[in-house]
Amino acid sequence: MGWIARLMLIAGNLVASWFVARDALNFPVMSFVAALFLFVSLVALLAFWPTIARLFREMIDIDKPK
């Protein structure tokens, strides 16, 4: 479980570095906010995965000739 948190914090670090300089005093806060946003997005994707997969399957089936 710790490696998941570590990966999220590393990804948050990467995303925050795109928008905030690493020398900035608020970089750790922005890094944590980015990691938290990524974590919430991942949980939402996993929670709604059956619905999302069904919608994609329906979109693919619509394009097939009958």
N, CA, C and O atoms as a Tripos MOL2 file, in Angstrom:
@<TRIPOS>MOLECULE
protein
  264   263    66     0     0
PROTEIN
NO_CHARGES

@<TRIPOS>ATOM
      1 N           0.8120   -1.1860    0.0000 N.3       1 MET1
      2 CA          0.0000    0.0000    0.0000 C.3       1 MET1
      3 C           0.8650    1.2630    0.0000 C.2       1 MET1
      4 O           0.4730    2.2940   -0.5470 O.2       1 MET1
      5 N           2.0340    1.1710    0.6140 N.am      2 GLY2
      6 CA          2.9140    2.3260    0.6730 C.3       2 GLY2
      7 C           3.4590    2.7140   -0.6860 C.2       2 GLY2
      8 O           3.6960    3.8920   -0.9530 O.2       2 GLY2
      9 N           3.6600    1.7160   -1.5560 N.am      3 TRP3
     10 CA          4.1990    2.0320   -2.8830 C.3       3 TRP3
     11 C           3.1820    2.7670   -3.7330 C.2       3 TRP3
     12 O           3.5600    3.5450   -4.6090 O.2       3 TRP3
     13 N           1.8820    2.5350   -3.4890 N.am      4 ILE4
     14 CA          0.8500    3.2750   -4.2170 C.3       4 ILE4
     15 C           0.9070    4.7520   -3.8340 C.2       4 ILE4
     16 O           0.8490    5.6340   -4.6910 O.2       4 ILE4
     17 N           1.0210    5.0020   -2.5310 N.am      5 ALA5
     18 CA          1.1160    6.3900   -2.0620 C.3       5 ALA5
     19 C           2.3840    7.0510   -2.5930 C.2       5 ALA5
     20 O           2.3660    8.2210   -2.9740 O.2       5 ALA5
     21 N           3.4820    6.3020   -2.6170 N.am      6 ARG6
     22 CA          4.7310    6.8530   -3.1190 C.3       6 ARG6
     23 C           4.6240    7.1990   -4.6040 C.2       6 ARG6
     24 O           5.1060    8.2460   -5.0370 O.2       6 ARG6
     25 N           3.9910    6.3160   -5.3850 N.am      7 LEU7
     26 CA          3.8010    6.5970   -6.8120 C.3       7 LEU7
     27 C           2.9120    7.8130   -7.0340 C.2       7 LEU7
     28 O           3.1770    8.6270   -7.9190 O.2       7 LEU7
     29 N           1.8540    7.9390   -6.2290 N.am      8 MET8
     30 CA          0.9680    9.1050   -6.3530 C.3       8 MET8
     31 C           1.7220   10.3900   -6.0080 C.2       8 MET8
     32 O           1.5430   11.4060   -6.6800 O.2       8 MET8
     33 N           2.5580   10.3590   -4.9770 N.am      9 LEU9
     34 CA          3.3130   11.5510   -4.6110 C.3       9 LEU9
     35 C           4.3590   11.8990   -5.6680 C.2       9 LEU9
     36 O           4.6090   13.0760   -5.9250 O.2       9 LEU9
     37 N           4.9680   10.8900   -6.2770 N.am     10 ILE10
     38 CA          5.9280   11.1490   -7.3510 C.3      10 ILE10
     39 C           5.2130   11.7600   -8.5490 C.2      10 ILE10
     40 O           5.7060   12.7110   -9.1560 O.2      10 ILE10
     41 N           4.0450   11.2090   -8.8890 N.am     11 ALA11
     42 CA          3.2750   11.7620  -10.0080 C.3      11 ALA11
     43 C           2.8150   13.1890   -9.6860 C.2      11 ALA11
     44 O           2.8420   14.0620  -10.5540 O.2      11 ALA11
     45 N           2.3980   13.4230   -8.4480 N.am     12 GLY12
     46 CA          2.0160   14.7760   -8.0390 C.3      12 GLY12
     47 C           3.1820   15.7330   -8.1190 C.2      12 GLY12
     48 O           3.0140   16.8930   -8.4940 O.2      12 GLY12
     49 N           4.3700   15.2520   -7.7680 N.am     13 ASN13
     50 CA          5.5850   16.0590   -7.8870 C.3      13 ASN13
     51 C           5.8370   16.4500   -9.3330 C.2      13 ASN13
     52 O           6.1720   17.5980   -9.6280 O.2      13 ASN13
     53 N           5.6740   15.4970  -10.2240 N.am     14 LEU14
     54 CA          5.9020   15.7530  -11.6470 C.3      14 LEU14
     55 C           4.8980   16.7720  -12.1840 C.2      14 LEU14
     56 O           5.2790   17.7130  -12.8810 O.2      14 LEU14
     57 N           3.6290   16.5870  -11.8640 N.am     15 VAL15
     58 CA          2.5930   17.5110  -12.3470 C.3      15 VAL15
     59 C           2.7950   18.9030  -11.7550 C.2      15 VAL15
     60 O           2.6770   19.9020  -12.4640 O.2      15 VAL15
     61 N           3.0950   18.9720  -10.4760 N.am     16 ALA16
     62 CA          3.2980   20.2820   -9.8450 C.3      16 ALA16
     63 C           4.5030   21.0000  -10.4300 C.2      16 ALA16
     64 O           4.5160   22.2280  -10.5160 O.2      16 ALA16
     65 N           5.5120   20.2440  -10.8310 N.am     17 SER17
     66 CA          6.7050   20.8950  -11.3960 C.3      17 SER17
     67 C           6.4290   21.5190  -12.7550 C.2      17 SER17
     68 O           7.1980   22.3680  -13.2060 O.2      17 SER17
     69 N           5.3470   21.1160  -13.4190 N.am     18 TRP18
     70 CA          4.9780   21.7500  -14.6870 C.3      18 TRP18
     71 C           4.4520   23.1680  -14.4660 C.2      18 TRP18
     72 O           4.5830   24.0240  -15.3400 O.2      18 TRP18
     73 N           3.8570   23.4130  -13.2940 N.am     19 PHE19
     74 CA          3.1750   24.6810  -13.0460 C.3      19 PHE19
     75 C           3.8600   25.5690  -12.0150 C.2      19 PHE19
     76 O           3.6860   26.7870  -12.0310 O.2      19 PHE19
     77 N           4.6330   24.9700  -11.1240 N.am     20 VAL20
     78 CA          5.2540   25.7280  -10.0370 C.3      20 VAL20
     79 C           6.7470   25.3930  -10.0180 C.2      20 VAL20
     80 O           7.1220   24.2330  -10.1850 O.2      20 VAL20
     81 N           7.5860   26.3870   -9.8180 N.am     21 ALA21
     82 CA          9.0240   26.1510   -9.7220 C.3      21 ALA21
     83 C           9.3400   25.3420   -8.4700 C.2      21 ALA21
     84 O           8.7180   25.5310   -7.4240 O.2      21 ALA21
     85 N          10.3000   24.4480   -8.5820 N.am     22 ARG22
     86 CA         10.6720   23.6180   -7.4280 C.3      22 ARG22
     87 C          11.2570   24.4480   -6.2850 C.2      22 ARG22
     88 O          11.2520   24.0050   -5.1370 O.2      22 ARG22
     89 N          11.7560   25.6420   -6.5850 N.am     23 ASP23
     90 CA         12.3180   26.5130   -5.5590 C.3      23 ASP23
     91 C          11.2480   27.2850   -4.8000 C.2      23 ASP23
     92 O          11.5340   27.8720   -3.7570 O.2      23 ASP23
     93 N          10.0170   27.2900   -5.3110 N.am     24 ALA24
     94 CA          8.9510   28.0650   -4.6750 C.3      24 ALA24
     95 C           8.6340   27.5030   -3.2970 C.2      24 ALA24
     96 O           8.7310   26.3000   -3.0570 O.2      24 ALA24
     97 N           8.2580   28.3950   -2.4090 N.am     25 LEU25
     98 CA          7.9600   27.9670   -1.0420 C.3      25 LEU25
     99 C           6.6990   27.1090   -0.9580 C.2      25 LEU25
    100 O           6.5560   26.2940   -0.0460 O.2      25 LEU25
    101 N           5.7900   27.2970   -1.9100 N.am     26 ASN26
    102 CA          4.5440   26.5420   -1.8610 C.3      26 ASN26
    103 C           4.5950   25.2620   -2.7060 C.2      26 ASN26
    104 O           3.5590   24.6320   -2.9220 O.2      26 ASN26
    105 N           5.7810   24.8680   -3.1850 N.am     27 PHE27
    106 CA          5.8740   23.6740   -4.0280 C.3      27 PHE27
    107 C           5.4160   22.4000   -3.3140 C.2      27 PHE27
    108 O           4.6920   21.6140   -3.9250 O.2      27 PHE27
    109 N           5.7950   22.1530   -2.0630 N.am     28 PRO28
    110 CA          5.3070   20.9290   -1.4080 C.3      28 PRO28
    111 C           3.7780   20.8930   -1.2870 C.2      28 PRO28
    112 O           3.1680   19.8310   -1.4120 O.2      28 PRO28
    113 N           3.1740   22.0390   -1.0480 N.am     29 VAL29
    114 CA          1.7100   22.0900   -0.9420 C.3      29 VAL29
    115 C           1.0810   21.8060   -2.3010 C.2      29 VAL29
    116 O           0.1380   21.0220   -2.4030 O.2      29 VAL29
    117 N           1.6030   22.4440   -3.3380 N.am     30 MET30
    118 CA          1.0610   22.2210   -4.6790 C.3      30 MET30
    119 C           1.2870   20.7780   -5.1310 C.2      30 MET30
    120 O           0.4420   20.1960   -5.8100 O.2      30 MET30
    121 N           2.4090   20.2170   -4.7570 N.am     31 SER31
    122 CA          2.7020   18.8250   -5.0890 C.3      31 SER31
    123 C           1.6960   17.8990   -4.4170 C.2      31 SER31
    124 O           1.2020   16.9610   -5.0420 O.2      31 SER31
    125 N           1.3930   18.1550   -3.1530 N.am     32 PHE32
    126 CA          0.4130   17.3380   -2.4330 C.3      32 PHE32
    127 C          -0.9800   17.5020   -3.0320 C.2      32 PHE32
    128 O          -1.7180   16.5250   -3.1530 O.2      32 PHE32
    129 N          -1.3440   18.7160   -3.4040 N.am     33 VAL33
    130 CA         -2.6540   18.9570   -4.0200 C.3      33 VAL33
    131 C          -2.7610   18.2080   -5.3460 C.2      33 VAL33
    132 O          -3.8000   17.6180   -5.6420 O.2      33 VAL33
    133 N          -1.7040   18.2260   -6.1370 N.am     34 ALA34
    134 CA         -1.7060   17.5040   -7.4050 C.3      34 ALA34
    135 C          -1.8130   15.9980   -7.1690 C.2      34 ALA34
    136 O          -2.5510   15.3150   -7.8780 O.2      34 ALA34
    137 N          -1.0900   15.4780   -6.1880 N.am     35 ALA35
    138 CA         -1.1630   14.0550   -5.8680 C.3      35 ALA35
    139 C          -2.5560   13.6840   -5.3680 C.2      35 ALA35
    140 O          -3.0770   12.6240   -5.7150 O.2      35 ALA35
    141 N          -3.1550   14.5400   -4.5660 N.am     36 LEU36
    142 CA         -4.5030   14.2790   -4.0620 C.3      36 LEU36
    143 C          -5.5130   14.2840   -5.2040 C.2      36 LEU36
    144 O          -6.4160   13.4480   -5.2390 O.2      36 LEU36
    145 N          -5.3640   15.2240   -6.1380 N.am     37 PHE37
    146 CA         -6.2540   15.2620   -7.3040 C.3      37 PHE37
    147 C          -6.1020   13.9980   -8.1470 C.2      37 PHE37
    148 O          -7.1000   13.4420   -8.6050 O.2      37 PHE37
    149 N          -4.8810   13.5410   -8.3570 N.am     38 LEU38
    150 CA         -4.6550   12.3030   -9.1030 C.3      38 LEU38
    151 C          -5.2670   11.1050   -8.3900 C.2      38 LEU38
    152 O          -5.8440   10.2290   -9.0330 O.2      38 LEU38
    153 N          -5.1460   11.0610   -7.0630 N.am     39 PHE39
    154 CA         -5.7140    9.9630   -6.2870 C.3      39 PHE39
    155 C          -7.2350    9.9520   -6.3770 C.2      39 PHE39
    156 O          -7.8380    8.8950   -6.5680 O.2      39 PHE39
    157 N          -7.8570   11.1170   -6.2410 N.am     40 VAL40
    158 CA         -9.3120   11.2190   -6.3330 C.3      40 VAL40
    159 C          -9.7850   10.8380   -7.7320 C.2      40 VAL40
    160 O         -10.8090   10.1730   -7.8840 O.2      40 VAL40
    161 N          -9.0470   11.2550   -8.7470 N.am     41 SER41
    162 CA         -9.4020   10.8900  -10.1250 C.3      41 SER41
    163 C          -9.3130    9.3860  -10.3340 C.2      41 SER41
    164 O         -10.1780    8.8020  -10.9860 O.2      41 SER41
    165 N          -8.2870    8.7580   -9.7940 N.am     42 LEU42
    166 CA         -8.1330    7.3100   -9.9140 C.3      42 LEU42
    167 C          -9.2580    6.5680   -9.2010 C.2      42 LEU42
    168 O          -9.8010    5.6010   -9.7360 O.2      42 LEU42
    169 N          -9.6080    7.0110   -8.0040 N.am     43 VAL43
    170 CA        -10.7000    6.3720   -7.2560 C.3      43 VAL43
    171 C         -12.0240    6.5430   -7.9950 C.2      43 VAL43
    172 O         -12.8150    5.6020   -8.0610 O.2      43 VAL43
    173 N         -12.2790    7.7190   -8.5490 N.am     44 ALA44
    174 CA        -13.5180    7.9450   -9.3040 C.3      44 ALA44
    175 C         -13.5570    7.0720  -10.5520 C.2      44 ALA44
    176 O         -14.6040    6.5200  -10.8900 O.2      44 ALA44
    177 N         -12.4280    6.9440  -11.2350 N.am     45 LEU45
    178 CA        -12.3660    6.0930  -12.4200 C.3      45 LEU45
    179 C         -12.6510    4.6380  -12.0610 C.2      45 LEU45
    180 O         -13.3860    3.9530  -12.7720 O.2      45 LEU45
    181 N         -12.0750    4.1720  -10.9700 N.am     46 LEU46
    182 CA        -12.3250    2.7930  -10.5360 C.3      46 LEU46
    183 C         -13.7660    2.6060  -10.0640 C.2      46 LEU46
    184 O         -14.3570    1.5530  -10.3010 O.2      46 LEU46
    185 N         -14.3300    3.5990   -9.4090 N.am     47 ALA47
    186 CA        -15.6950    3.4800   -8.8970 C.3      47 ALA47
    187 C         -16.7170    3.4380  -10.0270 C.2      47 ALA47
    188 O         -17.7090    2.7130   -9.9450 O.2      47 ALA47
    189 N         -16.4800    4.2040  -11.0670 N.am     48 PHE48
    190 CA        -17.4350    4.2780  -12.1690 C.3      48 PHE48
    191 C         -16.9960    3.4590  -13.3760 C.2      48 PHE48
    192 O         -17.5420    3.6360  -14.4640 O.2      48 PHE48
    193 N         -16.0200    2.5640  -13.2100 N.am     49 TRP49
    194 CA        -15.5050    1.7970  -14.3320 C.3      49 TRP49
    195 C         -16.5830    0.9770  -15.0480 C.2      49 TRP49
    196 O         -16.6010    0.9760  -16.2790 O.2      49 TRP49
    197 N         -17.4880    0.2750  -14.3400 N.am     50 PRO50
    198 CA        -18.5130   -0.4870  -15.0710 C.3      50 PRO50
    199 C         -19.3760    0.3940  -15.9800 C.2      50 PRO50
    200 O         -19.6960    0.0010  -17.1010 O.2      50 PRO50
    201 N         -19.7390    1.5450  -15.5120 N.am     51 THR51
    202 CA        -20.5460    2.4620  -16.3190 C.3      51 THR51
    203 C         -19.7470    2.9890  -17.5060 C.2      51 THR51
    204 O         -20.2580    3.0530  -18.6250 O.2      51 THR51
    205 N         -18.5040    3.3640  -17.2640 N.am     52 ILE52
    206 CA        -17.6650    3.8840  -18.3380 C.3      52 ILE52
    207 C         -17.4240    2.8050  -19.3950 C.2      52 ILE52
    208 O         -17.4970    3.0820  -20.5930 O.2      52 ILE52
    209 N         -17.1390    1.5870  -18.9590 N.am     53 ALA53
    210 CA        -16.8910    0.4910  -19.9030 C.3      53 ALA53
    211 C         -18.1410    0.1980  -20.7240 C.2      53 ALA53
    212 O         -18.0500   -0.0450  -21.9270 O.2      53 ALA53
    213 N         -19.3160    0.2190  -20.0780 N.am     54 ARG54
    214 CA        -20.5610   -0.0260  -20.8060 C.3      54 ARG54
    215 C         -20.8040    1.0480  -21.8630 C.2      54 ARG54
    216 O         -21.2210    0.7370  -22.9790 O.2      54 ARG54
    217 N         -20.5470    2.3060  -21.5190 N.am     55 LEU55
    218 CA        -20.7200    3.3920  -22.4840 C.3      55 LEU55
    219 C         -19.7850    3.2380  -23.6730 C.2      55 LEU55
    220 O         -20.1900    3.4580  -24.8150 O.2      55 LEU55
    221 N         -18.5290    2.8590  -23.4110 N.am     56 PHE56
    222 CA        -17.5980    2.6540  -24.5160 C.3      56 PHE56
    223 C         -18.0230    1.4800  -25.3920 C.2      56 PHE56
    224 O         -17.9230    1.5410  -26.6180 O.2      56 PHE56
    225 N         -18.5040    0.3950  -24.7440 N.am     57 ARG57
    226 CA        -18.9820   -0.7480  -25.5300 C.3      57 ARG57
    227 C         -20.1700   -0.3620  -26.3930 C.2      57 ARG57
    228 O         -20.2630   -0.7950  -27.5420 O.2      57 ARG57
    229 N         -21.0700    0.4360  -25.8650 N.am     58 GLU58
    230 CA        -22.2270    0.8930  -26.6440 C.3      58 GLU58
    231 C         -21.7870    1.7820  -27.8040 C.2      58 GLU58
    232 O         -22.3470    1.6920  -28.8970 O.2      58 GLU58
    233 N         -20.8010    2.6310  -27.5790 N.am     59 MET59
    234 CA        -20.3040    3.4910  -28.6520 C.3      59 MET59
    235 C         -19.6770    2.6570  -29.7620 C.2      59 MET59
    236 O         -19.8530    2.9620  -30.9420 O.2      59 MET59
    237 N         -18.9560    1.6210  -29.3990 N.am     60 ILE60
    238 CA        -18.3260    0.7640  -30.3990 C.3      60 ILE60
    239 C         -19.3810   -0.0380  -31.1540 C.2      60 ILE60
    240 O         -19.2680   -0.2050  -32.3680 O.2      60 ILE60
    241 N         -20.4070   -0.5370  -30.4590 N.am     61 ASP61
    242 CA        -21.4500   -1.3250  -31.1040 C.3      61 ASP61
    243 C         -22.3050   -0.4740  -32.0480 C.2      61 ASP61
    244 O         -22.8190   -1.0000  -33.0360 O.2      61 ASP61
    245 N         -22.4670    0.7960  -31.7800 N.am     62 ILE62
    246 CA        -23.2620    1.6740  -32.6410 C.3      62 ILE62
    247 C         -22.5890    1.8190  -34.0010 C.2      62 ILE62
    248 O         -23.2670    1.8910  -35.0250 O.2      62 ILE62
    249 N         -21.2650    1.8620  -34.0150 N.am     63 ASP63
    250 CA        -20.5300    2.0620  -35.2520 C.3      63 ASP63
    251 C         -20.4840    0.8210  -36.1470 C.2      63 ASP63
    252 O         -20.1740    0.9330  -37.3330 O.2      63 ASP63
    253 N         -20.7840   -0.3470  -35.6060 N.am     64 LYS64
    254 CA        -20.7490   -1.5650  -36.4060 C.3      64 LYS64
    255 C         -21.9680   -1.6340  -37.3190 C.2      64 LYS64
    256 O         -23.0740   -1.2920  -36.8990 O.2      64 LYS64
    257 N         -21.7790   -2.0770  -38.5740 N.am     65 PRO65
    258 CA        -22.9380   -2.2220  -39.4580 C.3      65 PRO65
    259 C         -23.8060   -3.3900  -39.0110 C.2      65 PRO65
    260 O         -23.3110   -4.3990  -38.5070 O.2      65 PRO65
    261 N         -25.1210   -3.2300  -39.2090 N.am     66 LYS66
    262 CA        -26.0490   -4.2730  -38.7450 C.3      66 LYS66
    263 C         -26.4810   -5.1420  -39.8810 C.2      66 LYS66
    264 O         -27.2610   -6.0740  -39.6830 O.2      66 LYS66
@<TRIPOS>BOND
     1     1     2 1
     2     2     3 1
     3     3     4 2
     4     3     5 am
     5     5     6 1
     6     6     7 1
     7     7     8 2
     8     7     9 am
     9     9    10 1
    10    10    11 1
    11    11    12 2
    12    11    13 am
    13    13    14 1
    14    14    15 1
    15    15    16 2
    16    15    17 am
    17    17    18 1
    18    18    19 1
    19    19    20 2
    20    19    21 am
    21    21    22 1
    22    22    23 1
    23    23    24 2
    24    23    25 am
    25    25    26 1
    26    26    27 1
    27    27    28 2
    28    27    29 am
    29    29    30 1
    30    30    31 1
    31    31    32 2
    32    31    33 am
    33    33    34 1
    34    34    35 1
    35    35    36 2
    36    35    37 am
    37    37    38 1
    38    38    39 1
    39    39    40 2
    40    39    41 am
    41    41    42 1
    42    42    43 1
    43    43    44 2
    44    43    45 am
    45    45    46 1
    46    46    47 1
    47    47    48 2
    48    47    49 am
    49    49    50 1
    50    50    51 1
    51    51    52 2
    52    51    53 am
    53    53    54 1
    54    54    55 1
    55    55    56 2
    56    55    57 am
    57    57    58 1
    58    58    59 1
    59    59    60 2
    60    59    61 am
    61    61    62 1
    62    62    63 1
    63    63    64 2
    64    63    65 am
    65    65    66 1
    66    66    67 1
    67    67    68 2
    68    67    69 am
    69    69    70 1
    70    70    71 1
    71    71    72 2
    72    71    73 am
    73    73    74 1
    74    74    75 1
    75    75    76 2
    76    75    77 am
    77    77    78 1
    78    78    79 1
    79    79    80 2
    80    79    81 am
    81    81    82 1
    82    82    83 1
    83    83    84 2
    84    83    85 am
    85    85    86 1
    86    86    87 1
    87    87    88 2
    88    87    89 am
    89    89    90 1
    90    90    91 1
    91    91    92 2
    92    91    93 am
    93    93    94 1
    94    94    95 1
    95    95    96 2
    96    95    97 am
    97    97    98 1
    98    98    99 1
    99    99   100 2
   100    99   101 am
   101   101   102 1
   102   102   103 1
   103   103   104 2
   104   103   105 am
   105   105   106 1
   106   106   107 1
   107   107   108 2
   108   107   109 am
   109   109   110 1
   110   110   111 1
   111   111   112 2
   112   111   113 am
   113   113   114 1
   114   114   115 1
   115   115   116 2
   116   115   117 am
   117   117   118 1
   118   118   119 1
   119   119   120 2
   120   119   121 am
   121   121   122 1
   122   122   123 1
   123   123   124 2
   124   123   125 am
   125   125   126 1
   126   126   127 1
   127   127   128 2
   128   127   129 am
   129   129   130 1
   130   130   131 1
   131   131   132 2
   132   131   133 am
   133   133   134 1
   134   134   135 1
   135   135   136 2
   136   135   137 am
   137   137   138 1
   138   138   139 1
   139   139   140 2
   140   139   141 am
   141   141   142 1
   142   142   143 1
   143   143   144 2
   144   143   145 am
   145   145   146 1
   146   146   147 1
   147   147   148 2
   148   147   149 am
   149   149   150 1
   150   150   151 1
   151   151   152 2
   152   151   153 am
   153   153   154 1
   154   154   155 1
   155   155   156 2
   156   155   157 am
   157   157   158 1
   158   158   159 1
   159   159   160 2
   160   159   161 am
   161   161   162 1
   162   162   163 1
   163   163   164 2
   164   163   165 am
   165   165   166 1
   166   166   167 1
   167   167   168 2
   168   167   169 am
   169   169   170 1
   170   170   171 1
   171   171   172 2
   172   171   173 am
   173   173   174 1
   174   174   175 1
   175   175   176 2
   176   175   177 am
   177   177   178 1
   178   178   179 1
   179   179   180 2
   180   179   181 am
   181   181   182 1
   182   182   183 1
   183   183   184 2
   184   183   185 am
   185   185   186 1
   186   186   187 1
   187   187   188 2
   188   187   189 am
   189   189   190 1
   190   190   191 1
   191   191   192 2
   192   191   193 am
   193   193   194 1
   194   194   195 1
   195   195   196 2
   196   195   197 am
   197   197   198 1
   198   198   199 1
   199   199   200 2
   200   199   201 am
   201   201   202 1
   202   202   203 1
   203   203   204 2
   204   203   205 am
   205   205   206 1
   206   206   207 1
   207   207   208 2
   208   207   209 am
   209   209   210 1
   210   210   211 1
   211   211   212 2
   212   211   213 am
   213   213   214 1
   214   214   215 1
   215   215   216 2
   216   215   217 am
   217   217   218 1
   218   218   219 1
   219   219   220 2
   220   219   221 am
   221   221   222 1
   222   222   223 1
   223   223   224 2
   224   223   225 am
   225   225   226 1
   226   226   227 1
   227   227   228 2
   228   227   229 am
   229   229   230 1
   230   230   231 1
   231   231   232 2
   232   231   233 am
   233   233   234 1
   234   234   235 1
   235   235   236 2
   236   235   237 am
   237   237   238 1
   238   238   239 1
   239   239   240 2
   240   239   241 am
   241   241   242 1
   242   242   243 1
   243   243   244 2
   244   243   245 am
   245   245   246 1
   246   246   247 1
   247   247   248 2
   248   247   249 am
   249   249   250 1
   250   250   251 1
   251   251   252 2
   252   251   253 am
   253   253   254 1
   254   254   255 1
   255   255   256 2
   256   255   257 am
   257   257   258 1
   258   258   259 1
   259   259   260 2
   260   259   261 am
   261   261   262 1
   262   262   263 1
   263   263   264 2
@<TRIPOS>SUBSTRUCTURE
     1 MET1         2 RESIDUE 1 A MET
     2 GLY2         6 RESIDUE 1 A GLY
     3 TRP3        10 RESIDUE 1 A TRP
     4 ILE4        14 RESIDUE 1 A ILE
     5 ALA5        18 RESIDUE 1 A ALA
     6 ARG6        22 RESIDUE 1 A ARG
     7 LEU7        26 RESIDUE 1 A LEU
     8 MET8        30 RESIDUE 1 A MET
     9 LEU9        34 RESIDUE 1 A LEU
    10 ILE10       38 RESIDUE 1 A ILE
    11 ALA11       42 RESIDUE 1 A ALA
    12 GLY12       46 RESIDUE 1 A GLY
    13 ASN13       50 RESIDUE 1 A ASN
    14 LEU14       54 RESIDUE 1 A LEU
    15 VAL15       58 RESIDUE 1 A VAL
    16 ALA16       62 RESIDUE 1 A ALA
    17 SER17       66 RESIDUE 1 A SER
    18 TRP18       70 RESIDUE 1 A TRP
    19 PHE19       74 RESIDUE 1 A PHE
    20 VAL20       78 RESIDUE 1 A VAL
    21 ALA21       82 RESIDUE 1 A ALA
    22 ARG22       86 RESIDUE 1 A ARG
    23 ASP23       90 RESIDUE 1 A ASP
    24 ALA24       94 RESIDUE 1 A ALA
    25 LEU25       98 RESIDUE 1 A LEU
    26 ASN26      102 RESIDUE 1 A ASN
    27 PHE27      106 RESIDUE 1 A PHE
    28 PRO28      110 RESIDUE 1 A PRO
    29 VAL29      114 RESIDUE 1 A VAL
    30 MET30      118 RESIDUE 1 A MET
    31 SER31      122 RESIDUE 1 A SER
    32 PHE32      126 RESIDUE 1 A PHE
    33 VAL33      130 RESIDUE 1 A VAL
    34 ALA34      134 RESIDUE 1 A ALA
    35 ALA35      138 RESIDUE 1 A ALA
    36 LEU36      142 RESIDUE 1 A LEU
    37 PHE37      146 RESIDUE 1 A PHE
    38 LEU38      150 RESIDUE 1 A LEU
    39 PHE39      154 RESIDUE 1 A PHE
    40 VAL40      158 RESIDUE 1 A VAL
    41 SER41      162 RESIDUE 1 A SER
    42 LEU42      166 RESIDUE 1 A LEU
    43 VAL43      170 RESIDUE 1 A VAL
    44 ALA44      174 RESIDUE 1 A ALA
    45 LEU45      178 RESIDUE 1 A LEU
    46 LEU46      182 RESIDUE 1 A LEU
    47 ALA47      186 RESIDUE 1 A ALA
    48 PHE48      190 RESIDUE 1 A PHE
    49 TRP49      194 RESIDUE 1 A TRP
    50 PRO50      198 RESIDUE 1 A PRO
    51 THR51      202 RESIDUE 1 A THR
    52 ILE52      206 RESIDUE 1 A ILE
    53 ALA53      210 RESIDUE 1 A ALA
    54 ARG54      214 RESIDUE 1 A ARG
    55 LEU55      218 RESIDUE 1 A LEU
    56 PHE56      222 RESIDUE 1 A PHE
    57 ARG57      226 RESIDUE 1 A ARG
    58 GLU58      230 RESIDUE 1 A GLU
    59 MET59      234 RESIDUE 1 A MET
    60 ILE60      238 RESIDUE 1 A ILE
    61 ASP61      242 RESIDUE 1 A ASP
    62 ILE62      246 RESIDUE 1 A ILE
    63 ASP63      250 RESIDUE 1 A ASP
    64 LYS64      254 RESIDUE 1 A LYS
    65 PRO65      258 RESIDUE 1 A PRO
    66 LYS66      262 RESIDUE 1 A LYS
